[in-house]
Amino acid sequence: MALSYVLINVEPGSEEEIMRAIIEIPNVKECHRLYGRFDMIARVEAESVDKVKQVVTLTIGRIQGVRFTTTTIVVE
């Protein structure tokens, strides 16, 4: 099982809509709003690191209003 935390930066004013979309993604276990450089953090769990990569690049990253993401993979 791969566990990652994805930091997400979004267009101003789109936070609520994007958070609703992210929470609906099956591999996203939780998502929280932040203050600072990043607007949100999502915890993603998947069967492999490749699946995490797919969730981030093909799903989260393609949500309209998402500017960029930074993904961290938990190693232990």
PyMOL commands that set and color helices and strands:
alter all, ss='L'
color gray80, all
select helices_A, chain A and resi 15-23+49-62
alter helices_A, ss='H'
color red, helices_A
select strands_A, chain A and resi 2-10+28-33+40-46+66-73
alter strands_A, ss='S'
color yellow, strands_A
deselect
rebuild
show_as cartoon
